[in-house]
């Protein structure tokens, strides 16, 4: 499971509290004789060679340095001329040091990173956005409503936005990183967003990046991540959040006096029992103010902000469920990625995150595996973990299938298909299996296209499994026509799902031009309609810009669920992805439409 390097604050703060408390009440931890004042110098009796008995303690010289003995027991005397020559006490230079010179010492040129290339290395080419204008890309990112209805489009867009990308023309590299990270945060990808902002050196931060960085650190439940940025962030933006971060960081650094003074200054500007102040004080209590107990009461709090969520996750404070009702789904996905939240409390957010593409199949299975060993887990969660173990590990295929049915239930949430993907892959191929639709959908939820293709000869034509395999099979050579589309039984969802099936086939090039035109007219799918969006995505595809195509595909899916995606838009998206080399993503998105519409 993907996790933040410093998000384990709930554990780290406890250990930090012990160390800082010791600074307030210093106590020697050295063995006897160490750290004591040096004795007054006195003539030392010359040791007799070969003397036996208990060795004498090390002898202090006139300079107070403790000299070790050699193996023969003789004191190692300093050589003539070893006494340091007195020098004047250094004084401050009357000339102020130039800021650029000081910065060069703090971060040498060889260690600095260029903002011309920012992100995490991956499988995405640095020029994924080609020669697109940076201001245009930033507008697309800002206007993209997230989360997206498609798990597979979300995964592809996350990989692109978090990759090590070239900064396009017309924009500052730090600002471009900020826009990418901001979209990732809105998609629920808190860890990926943080990796992008941390790819920029502090000296290159802009006001926009400071704002996004604060949100990224808090979304991962790590207020300590604000500390390298707090002073400069306050000086640059004058935002209240950075002022409140300063006493937190002073406390975490063990400077309790400065923390108290800074916190008092903030409190004077914000009188009253402010929930933000109490949460900040609770974080400080885990640092230099460890002797203070702070109780968090949510009475009177009418909304949940990223500041409140981040500090509550960091300190283990329980947030009332009613406050989550007023925030976007992104907060749920952030919770799924936070290791500071108890395992049992992460199950529901993790399932939602897996359906969205924030968590992988393996990560969700691992979480259930950890919950199975947790004695504090609820009976319902433990029962699900037991069913999952049976679905994966039972030797009897019938027992595994029964466990899968128990996990899927009647309505089969898409998250449970993601959870059971590899367990479904263990089912033997058999004609007449009543659960074939869900078995195939589960495998395709994890991208197991070739494994799912084994069922092609065992599923009845015209069903959901048949339609998904027609779209997802990477080795398919068959051409489809109007009769195939009309023969698809859309499982009670009528013409709309049949239109999506047609759009996927046409976008993947699995229908001839004549058949596409005939079927489009028959189903009233206006795939030839042109507008500013279709022209933009067609142009990006023609220019070979996979990153721009993905952004425009997200623009074309501005809806909360698959039933709101226009078939004509799906056709353009699938065709554009396929033309820029993202054939796998195109097939999975087309098949996902059948599974989720």
C-alpha positions as CSV (number, residue, x, y, z in Angstrom):
1,X,0.0,0.0,0.0
2,X,1.3,3.4,-0.8
3,X,2.1,5.4,2.3
4,X,3.7,8.7,3.2
5,X,7.3,8.5,4.6
6,X,6.5,10.7,7.5
7,X,2.8,10.1,8.0
8,X,3.4,7.7,10.9
9,X,3.1,10.7,13.2
10,X,0.9,9.0,15.8
11,X,3.7,6.8,16.8
12,X,6.6,9.2,16.2
13,X,5.1,12.0,18.3
14,X,4.9,9.7,21.3
15,X,8.6,8.9,21.1
16,X,9.4,12.5,20.5
17,X,7.5,13.5,23.6
18,X,9.8,11.5,25.8
19,X,12.9,13.0,24.3
20,X,11.7,16.6,24.6
21,X,10.4,16.2,28.1
22,X,13.9,15.1,29.1
23,X,15.2,18.4,27.7
24,X,13.0,20.3,30.2
25,X,14.3,18.1,33.1
26,X,17.8,17.2,32.1
27,X,19.3,14.1,33.7
28,X,22.7,12.6,33.0
29,X,22.7,9.4,31.1
30,X,26.5,9.1,31.0
31,X,28.5,6.5,33.1
32,X,30.1,7.7,36.3
33,X,33.1,9.9,35.7
34,X,31.9,11.3,32.4
35,X,30.9,14.9,32.3
36,X,32.3,15.6,35.8
37,X,34.6,18.7,36.2
38,X,38.2,17.9,35.5
39,X,40.3,17.6,38.7
40,X,42.9,20.2,39.5
41,X,46.2,19.4,37.8
42,X,48.8,17.7,40.0
43,X,52.1,15.9,39.4
44,X,51.5,12.3,38.3
45,X,53.7,9.6,39.6
46,X,55.6,7.9,36.9
47,X,54.1,4.4,36.4
48,X,56.5,1.5,37.0
49,X,56.9,-0.6,33.8
50,X,55.3,-4.0,34.1
51,X,53.3,-3.0,37.2
52,X,50.3,-5.2,37.9
53,X,47.0,-4.8,39.8
54,X,44.0,-2.6,39.1
55,X,44.7,0.0,36.3
56,X,44.5,3.6,37.4
57,X,41.8,5.8,36.1
58,X,42.6,7.9,33.0
59,X,44.7,10.9,34.0
60,X,43.5,14.4,33.3
61,X,46.0,16.8,31.8
62,X,46.4,20.5,32.5
63,X,44.0,21.2,29.6
64,X,41.3,19.0,31.1
65,X,41.5,16.4,28.3
66,X,41.2,12.8,29.5
67,X,44.1,10.8,28.0
68,X,43.8,7.1,27.3
69,X,46.3,4.6,28.4
70,X,48.3,2.4,26.1
71,X,48.2,-1.4,26.4
72,X,51.3,-1.4,28.6
73,X,49.6,0.9,31.1
74,X,51.6,4.1,30.3
75,X,49.9,7.4,29.9
76,X,50.0,8.6,26.3
77,X,51.6,12.1,26.7
78,X,51.0,14.9,24.1
79,X,53.9,15.5,21.8
80,X,55.8,18.8,22.1
81,X,54.1,21.6,20.2
82,X,50.6,20.0,20.4
83,X,49.3,22.7,22.7
84,X,46.9,24.9,20.6
85,X,48.1,28.4,19.8
86,X,45.7,31.0,21.4
87,X,43.7,32.9,18.8
88,X,41.4,35.9,19.1
89,X,37.7,35.1,19.7
90,X,35.9,35.2,16.3
91,X,33.6,38.1,15.8
92,X,30.7,38.7,13.4
93,X,31.6,40.1,10.0
94,X,30.6,43.8,9.8
95,X,29.4,43.2,6.2
96,X,26.1,41.3,5.9
97,X,26.3,38.0,4.0
98,X,24.6,38.2,0.7
99,X,21.4,36.1,0.6
100,X,22.4,34.3,-2.6
101,X,25.8,33.5,-1.1
102,X,24.2,32.1,2.0
103,X,21.8,30.1,-0.1
104,X,24.7,28.6,-2.0
105,X,26.1,27.3,1.2
106,X,22.8,25.9,2.4
107,X,22.1,24.2,-0.9
108,X,25.2,23.8,-3.1
109,X,24.6,24.0,-6.8
110,X,25.2,20.3,-7.4
111,X,22.5,19.4,-4.9
112,X,19.8,21.7,-6.3
113,X,17.0,20.4,-8.5
114,X,15.8,22.2,-11.5
115,X,12.1,23.1,-11.8
116,X,12.4,22.3,-15.5
117,X,11.7,18.6,-14.6
118,X,9.6,17.9,-11.5
119,X,7.9,14.8,-10.3
120,X,8.5,11.1,-9.5
121,X,10.2,8.9,-12.0
122,X,7.9,6.4,-13.6
123,X,6.8,4.8,-16.8
124,X,5.4,8.1,-18.3
125,X,7.6,9.9,-20.7
126,X,8.8,13.4,-19.5
127,X,7.3,15.0,-22.7
128,X,3.8,13.4,-22.1
129,X,2.2,16.8,-22.8
130,X,4.3,17.5,-25.9
131,X,4.5,21.2,-26.8
132,X,1.2,22.2,-25.3
133,X,1.2,25.6,-23.7
134,X,1.5,25.5,-19.9
135,X,-1.2,28.1,-19.3
136,X,-3.6,26.0,-21.3
137,X,-2.7,22.9,-19.3
138,X,-3.1,24.7,-16.0
139,X,-6.6,25.8,-17.0
140,X,-7.5,22.2,-17.9
141,X,-6.3,21.0,-14.5
142,X,-8.1,23.7,-12.6
143,X,-11.4,23.0,-14.4
144,X,-11.3,19.3,-14.0
145,X,-13.9,18.2,-11.5
146,X,-12.7,15.3,-9.4
147,X,-13.1,12.5,-8.4
148,X,-13.8,11.0,-11.8
149,X,-16.4,8.3,-12.5
150,X,-13.8,6.0,-14.0
151,X,-11.4,4.0,-11.9
152,X,-9.1,3.3,-14.9
153,X,-9.0,6.9,-16.1
154,X,-8.2,8.0,-12.6
155,X,-5.3,5.6,-12.4
156,X,-3.9,6.7,-15.8
157,X,-4.2,10.4,-14.9
158,X,-2.6,9.9,-11.5
159,X,0.4,8.1,-13.1
160,X,0.8,11.0,-15.5
161,X,0.4,13.9,-13.1
162,X,2.8,12.4,-10.5
163,X,5.5,11.4,-13.1
164,X,8.7,13.3,-13.7
165,X,7.5,15.7,-16.3
166,X,9.0,18.6,-18.2
167,X,7.7,22.0,-17.4
168,X,5.9,23.3,-20.4
169,X,6.4,26.7,-21.9
170,X,4.6,29.7,-20.5
171,X,4.5,28.7,-16.8
172,X,6.8,28.6,-13.8
173,X,8.0,25.1,-12.8
174,X,6.9,25.5,-9.2
175,X,3.4,26.8,-10.2
176,X,3.0,23.9,-12.6
177,X,3.9,21.4,-9.9
178,X,1.3,23.1,-7.7
179,X,-1.5,22.7,-10.2
180,X,-0.6,19.1,-10.7
181,X,-0.6,18.4,-7.0
182,X,-3.8,20.3,-6.5
183,X,-5.6,18.1,-9.0
184,X,-4.1,15.0,-7.4
185,X,-5.4,16.2,-4.0
186,X,-8.9,16.6,-5.5
187,X,-8.7,13.2,-6.9
188,X,-7.9,11.8,-3.4
189,X,-4.3,11.1,-4.2
190,X,-2.7,12.7,-1.2
191,X,0.5,10.7,-1.2
192,X,1.1,11.4,-4.9
193,X,0.4,15.1,-4.4
194,X,2.9,15.3,-1.6
195,X,5.6,13.6,-3.7
196,X,5.1,16.3,-6.4
197,X,5.4,19.3,-4.1
198,X,8.4,17.7,-2.4
199,X,10.1,17.5,-5.8
200,X,10.6,21.3,-5.7
201,X,13.4,22.8,-3.6
202,X,12.3,25.1,-0.9
203,X,14.1,28.0,-2.4
204,X,12.0,27.8,-5.6
205,X,8.6,27.8,-3.9
206,X,6.0,30.2,-5.0
207,X,2.9,31.5,-3.2
208,X,0.7,29.0,-5.1
209,X,3.0,26.1,-4.2
210,X,3.1,27.1,-0.5
211,X,-0.7,26.9,-0.4
212,X,-0.9,23.5,-2.1
213,X,2.0,22.1,0.0
214,X,0.1,22.9,3.2
215,X,-2.9,21.1,1.9
216,X,-0.7,18.1,0.8
217,X,1.0,17.8,4.2
218,X,-2.3,18.0,6.1
219,X,-4.0,15.6,3.8
220,X,-1.4,13.0,4.7
221,X,-1.9,13.7,8.4
222,X,1.7,15.0,8.8
223,X,1.9,18.5,10.3
224,X,5.6,17.9,10.8
225,X,5.9,18.2,7.0
226,X,5.1,21.9,7.3
227,X,8.1,22.6,9.4
228,X,10.7,23.1,6.6
229,X,8.3,25.6,5.0
230,X,6.7,27.4,7.9
231,X,8.9,30.5,8.2
232,X,9.2,31.1,4.5
233,X,5.5,30.2,4.0
234,X,4.4,32.8,6.5
235,X,6.7,35.5,5.1
236,X,5.5,34.8,1.6
237,X,1.8,34.3,2.0
238,X,1.0,35.8,5.4
239,X,-1.6,33.1,5.8
240,X,-2.8,32.2,9.3
241,X,-2.1,28.5,8.8
242,X,1.6,29.1,8.6
243,X,1.5,31.3,11.8
244,X,-0.1,28.4,13.6
245,X,2.4,25.9,12.1
246,X,5.3,27.8,13.7
247,X,4.6,26.9,17.4
248,X,3.8,23.3,16.3
249,X,7.2,23.1,14.6
250,X,9.0,24.7,17.5
251,X,7.4,22.2,19.9
252,X,8.3,19.3,17.7
253,X,11.9,20.6,17.5
254,X,12.0,20.6,21.3
255,X,12.0,24.4,21.7
256,X,9.2,24.6,24.3
257,X,9.8,28.2,25.2
258,X,9.5,29.5,21.7
259,X,6.5,27.3,21.1
260,X,4.7,28.7,24.1
261,X,5.5,32.3,23.0
262,X,4.5,31.8,19.4
263,X,1.3,30.0,20.4
264,X,0.4,32.8,22.8
265,X,0.8,35.3,20.0
266,X,-1.5,33.4,17.8
267,X,-4.1,33.0,20.6
268,X,-4.1,36.7,21.1
269,X,-5.2,37.2,17.5
270,X,-7.8,34.4,17.8
271,X,-9.4,34.6,21.2
272,X,-11.9,31.9,22.3
273,X,-12.0,28.2,22.3
274,X,-11.1,27.7,18.7
275,X,-11.0,24.1,17.5
276,X,-8.1,24.8,15.3
277,X,-6.1,26.1,18.3
278,X,-7.0,23.1,20.4
279,X,-5.9,20.7,17.7
280,X,-2.6,22.6,17.3
281,X,-2.1,22.5,21.1
282,X,-2.7,18.8,21.0
283,X,0.0,18.3,18.5
284,X,2.3,20.5,20.6
285,X,1.4,18.4,23.6
286,X,2.9,15.4,21.9
287,X,6.1,17.4,21.4
288,X,7.6,19.9,23.8
289,X,4.4,20.4,25.8
290,X,4.0,16.7,26.6
291,X,2.8,17.3,30.1
292,X,-0.4,19.0,28.9
293,X,-3.6,17.1,28.2
294,X,-5.8,18.5,25.5
295,X,-9.4,17.2,25.1
296,X,-10.9,17.8,21.7
297,X,-14.6,18.6,21.7
298,X,-16.4,19.0,18.4
299,X,-19.5,20.6,19.8
300,X,-20.3,23.7,17.8
301,X,-18.0,22.8,14.9
302,X,-20.1,23.1,11.7
303,X,-17.6,22.1,9.1
304,X,-14.5,20.0,8.5
305,X,-11.4,21.7,7.0
306,X,-8.2,20.1,5.8
307,X,-6.4,21.7,8.8
308,X,-8.8,20.0,11.2
309,X,-8.7,16.7,9.3
310,X,-4.9,16.6,9.1
311,X,-4.3,17.5,12.8
312,X,-7.0,15.1,13.9
313,X,-5.4,12.2,11.9
314,X,-2.0,13.1,13.3
315,X,-3.1,13.0,16.9
316,X,-5.7,10.2,16.7
317,X,-8.6,12.5,17.5
318,X,-11.9,11.0,16.5
319,X,-14.0,13.2,14.1
320,X,-17.8,12.8,14.3
321,X,-19.2,11.1,11.2
322,X,-21.6,14.0,10.7
323,X,-18.8,16.3,9.8
324,X,-17.7,14.0,7.0
325,X,-21.1,14.5,5.4
326,X,-20.2,18.1,4.4
327,X,-16.9,17.3,2.6
328,X,-16.0,15.7,-0.7
329,X,-15.1,12.1,-1.3
330,X,-11.5,13.2,-1.4
331,X,-11.3,13.2,2.4
332,X,-12.4,9.6,2.4
333,X,-9.6,8.6,0.2
334,X,-7.1,10.6,2.2
335,X,-8.2,8.6,5.3
336,X,-7.7,5.4,3.4
337,X,-4.1,6.3,2.8
338,X,-3.4,7.4,6.4
339,X,-1.5,4.9,8.5
340,X,-2.3,6.8,11.6
341,X,-6.0,5.7,11.5
342,X,-6.8,2.4,13.2
343,X,-7.0,-0.6,10.8
344,X,-10.7,-1.3,11.5
345,X,-11.6,2.4,10.8
346,X,-9.8,2.3,7.5
347,X,-11.8,-0.5,5.9
348,X,-14.8,1.5,4.6
349,X,-12.6,4.4,3.3
350,X,-10.2,1.8,1.8
351,X,-13.0,0.1,-0.2
352,X,-14.2,3.4,-1.5
353,X,-10.6,4.3,-2.4
354,X,-10.1,1.0,-4.2
355,X,-13.2,1.6,-6.3
356,X,-11.8,5.0,-7.3
357,X,-8.4,3.7,-8.2
358,X,-6.6,5.3,-5.3
359,X,-5.8,1.8,-3.8
360,X,-4.8,-1.2,-5.7
361,X,-6.3,-4.7,-5.4
362,X,-3.2,-5.9,-3.6
363,X,-3.3,-3.0,-1.1
364,X,-7.0,-3.7,-0.2
365,X,-6.3,-7.4,0.3
366,X,-3.3,-6.6,2.4
367,X,-5.4,-4.3,4.6
368,X,-7.9,-7.1,5.2
369,X,-5.1,-9.5,5.9
370,X,-3.9,-7.1,8.6
371,X,-7.4,-6.7,10.0
372,X,-7.7,-10.5,10.2
373,X,-4.9,-10.5,12.8
374,X,-6.3,-7.5,14.7
375,X,-8.0,-8.6,17.9
376,X,-9.8,-5.2,18.1
377,X,-11.5,-5.7,14.7
378,X,-15.3,-5.8,14.7
379,X,-17.1,-9.0,14.1
380,X,-18.4,-7.9,10.7
381,X,-14.9,-6.9,9.4
382,X,-13.4,-10.2,10.8
383,X,-16.2,-12.2,9.0
384,X,-15.4,-10.4,5.7
385,X,-11.7,-11.2,6.2
386,X,-12.5,-14.8,6.8
387,X,-14.6,-15.0,3.7
388,X,-11.8,-13.4,1.7
389,X,-9.3,-16.0,3.0
390,X,-11.7,-18.7,1.9
391,X,-12.2,-17.1,-1.5
392,X,-8.5,-17.0,-2.1
393,X,-7.1,-20.0,-0.4
394,X,-9.7,-22.8,-0.1
395,X,-8.8,-25.9,-2.1
396,X,-12.4,-26.6,-3.2
397,X,-13.6,-24.4,-6.1
398,X,-17.2,-24.6,-4.9
399,X,-16.2,-23.3,-1.4
400,X,-14.2,-20.5,-3.1
401,X,-17.2,-19.5,-5.2
402,X,-19.5,-19.6,-2.2
403,X,-17.2,-17.2,-0.4
404,X,-17.1,-14.9,-3.4
405,X,-20.9,-14.8,-3.5
406,X,-20.9,-13.9,0.2
407,X,-18.5,-11.1,-0.4
408,X,-20.3,-9.8,-3.5
409,X,-23.8,-9.8,-1.9
410,X,-26.8,-9.0,-3.9
411,X,-25.9,-5.6,-5.3
412,X,-22.2,-6.2,-5.8
413,X,-20.4,-3.0,-5.0
414,X,-17.6,-2.3,-7.4
415,X,-15.1,-2.1,-4.5
416,X,-15.9,-5.8,-3.8
417,X,-15.1,-6.7,-7.4
418,X,-11.7,-5.0,-7.0
419,X,-11.2,-6.8,-3.7
420,X,-11.9,-10.2,-5.1
421,X,-10.2,-9.8,-8.5
422,X,-7.5,-12.4,-8.1
423,X,-9.7,-14.8,-6.2
424,X,-12.1,-14.7,-9.2
425,X,-9.1,-15.5,-11.4
426,X,-8.8,-18.8,-9.5
427,X,-12.2,-20.0,-10.5
428,X,-12.1,-22.7,-13.2
429,X,-13.6,-21.8,-16.6
430,X,-17.0,-23.5,-16.9
431,X,-19.9,-22.9,-19.2
432,X,-23.2,-22.2,-17.5
433,X,-21.7,-20.5,-14.4
434,X,-24.4,-18.1,-13.2
435,X,-21.7,-15.8,-11.7
436,X,-19.7,-15.4,-14.9
437,X,-20.6,-11.7,-15.3
438,X,-19.3,-10.9,-11.9
439,X,-16.2,-13.2,-12.2
440,X,-15.2,-11.4,-15.5
441,X,-16.0,-8.0,-14.1
442,X,-13.8,-8.7,-11.0
443,X,-10.8,-9.8,-13.1
444,X,-11.1,-6.8,-15.4
445,X,-11.3,-4.5,-12.3
446,X,-7.7,-5.4,-11.7
447,X,-6.7,-5.4,-15.3
448,X,-6.4,-9.2,-15.7
449,X,-7.5,-9.0,-19.3
450,X,-5.8,-12.1,-20.7
451,X,-6.9,-14.2,-17.7
452,X,-10.5,-13.0,-18.2
453,X,-10.3,-13.8,-21.9
454,X,-10.2,-17.5,-21.1
455,X,-13.9,-17.2,-20.4
456,X,-14.7,-16.0,-23.9
457,X,-15.9,-19.4,-25.0
458,X,-17.8,-20.2,-21.8
459,X,-20.1,-17.2,-21.5
460,X,-23.3,-16.8,-23.4
461,X,-23.4,-14.3,-26.3
462,X,-25.3,-11.1,-25.5
463,X,-24.5,-11.0,-21.8
464,X,-22.4,-8.5,-19.8
465,X,-19.5,-10.9,-19.6
466,X,-19.6,-11.3,-23.3
467,X,-19.7,-7.6,-23.9
468,X,-16.8,-6.9,-21.5
469,X,-14.6,-9.5,-23.1
470,X,-15.5,-8.1,-26.5
471,X,-14.0,-4.8,-25.4
472,X,-11.2,-5.9,-23.1
473,X,-9.6,-8.8,-25.0
474,X,-6.2,-7.6,-26.1
475,X,-5.9,-10.2,-28.8
476,X,-9.4,-9.9,-30.3
477,X,-9.5,-9.9,-34.1
478,X,-13.2,-10.2,-34.6
479,X,-15.2,-7.4,-36.3
480,X,-18.6,-6.5,-34.8
481,X,-21.6,-5.1,-36.4
482,X,-25.1,-3.6,-35.8
483,X,-26.6,-7.0,-35.1
484,X,-24.0,-7.7,-32.4
485,X,-24.8,-4.5,-30.7
486,X,-28.5,-5.0,-31.0
487,X,-28.1,-8.5,-29.6
488,X,-26.5,-7.3,-26.4
489,X,-28.9,-7.7,-23.5
490,X,-28.1,-4.7,-21.4
491,X,-29.1,-6.4,-18.1
492,X,-32.2,-4.3,-17.6
493,X,-30.4,-0.9,-18.2
494,X,-31.9,-0.5,-21.6
495,X,-30.6,1.4,-24.6
496,X,-28.1,3.6,-22.6
497,X,-25.9,0.7,-21.7
498,X,-26.1,-0.6,-25.3
499,X,-25.0,2.8,-26.5
500,X,-21.9,2.7,-24.3
501,X,-21.1,-0.8,-25.6
502,X,-21.3,0.5,-29.2
503,X,-19.2,3.6,-28.3
504,X,-16.5,1.3,-26.8
505,X,-16.4,-1.0,-29.9
506,X,-16.3,1.9,-32.3
507,X,-13.6,3.8,-30.4
508,X,-11.4,0.6,-30.2
509,X,-11.7,0.1,-34.0
510,X,-13.6,-3.2,-33.6
511,X,-16.3,-2.1,-36.1
512,X,-16.0,-1.2,-39.7
513,X,-16.7,2.4,-40.8
514,X,-19.9,1.5,-42.5
515,X,-21.1,-0.5,-39.4
516,X,-20.2,2.4,-37.2
517,X,-22.3,4.8,-39.2
518,X,-25.3,2.5,-39.4
519,X,-25.2,1.7,-35.7
520,X,-24.7,5.3,-34.7
521,X,-27.8,6.2,-36.7
522,X,-29.8,3.3,-35.3
523,X,-29.0,4.1,-31.7
524,X,-29.0,7.9,-32.1
525,X,-25.4,8.3,-30.9
526,X,-24.0,11.4,-32.5
527,X,-20.4,10.5,-32.6
528,X,-19.7,12.9,-35.5
529,X,-20.8,16.0,-33.6
530,X,-18.0,18.6,-33.3
531,X,-17.5,21.1,-30.6
532,X,-14.5,22.8,-28.8
533,X,-13.9,19.7,-26.6
534,X,-13.9,17.2,-29.5
535,X,-11.6,19.4,-31.5
536,X,-9.2,19.8,-28.6
537,X,-9.0,16.1,-27.8
538,X,-8.7,15.2,-31.5
539,X,-5.9,17.7,-31.9
540,X,-4.1,16.4,-28.8
541,X,-4.3,12.9,-30.1
542,X,-3.0,14.0,-33.6
543,X,-0.1,15.7,-31.9
544,X,0.8,12.6,-29.9
545,X,0.2,14.1,-26.5
546,X,-1.0,11.4,-24.1
547,X,-1.0,13.6,-21.1
548,X,-3.1,16.2,-22.7
549,X,-5.5,13.5,-24.0
550,X,-5.9,12.2,-20.4
551,X,-6.7,15.6,-19.1
552,X,-9.2,16.2,-21.8
553,X,-10.7,12.8,-21.2
554,X,-11.2,13.8,-17.6
555,X,-12.9,17.0,-18.8
556,X,-15.2,14.8,-20.8
557,X,-16.3,12.8,-17.8
558,X,-17.5,15.6,-15.5
559,X,-20.2,13.5,-13.9
560,X,-20.6,11.6,-10.6
561,X,-21.2,8.2,-12.1
562,X,-21.0,6.2,-15.4
563,X,-24.6,6.6,-16.3
564,X,-23.9,10.3,-16.8
565,X,-21.1,9.8,-19.3
566,X,-22.4,10.5,-22.9
567,X,-21.7,7.6,-25.3
568,X,-20.4,10.0,-27.9
569,X,-17.8,11.3,-25.3
570,X,-16.8,7.7,-24.4
571,X,-16.2,7.1,-28.1
572,X,-13.9,10.1,-28.5
573,X,-12.0,9.3,-25.3
574,X,-11.4,5.6,-26.2
575,X,-10.4,6.5,-29.7
576,X,-8.0,9.3,-28.6
577,X,-6.4,7.1,-25.9
578,X,-5.9,4.3,-28.4
579,X,-4.3,6.7,-31.0
580,X,-1.6,7.9,-28.5
581,X,-0.6,4.4,-27.5
582,X,-2.8,4.0,-24.4
583,X,-4.6,0.9,-25.8
584,X,-4.7,-0.9,-22.5
585,X,-6.3,2.0,-20.7
586,X,-8.8,2.5,-23.5
587,X,-9.9,-1.2,-23.3
588,X,-10.2,-1.1,-19.5
589,X,-12.2,2.1,-19.6
590,X,-14.6,0.7,-22.2
591,X,-15.1,-2.5,-20.2
592,X,-15.5,-0.6,-17.0
593,X,-18.5,1.2,-18.6
594,X,-20.3,-2.1,-19.0
595,X,-19.5,-3.2,-15.4
596,X,-20.5,0.0,-13.7
597,X,-23.2,1.7,-15.8
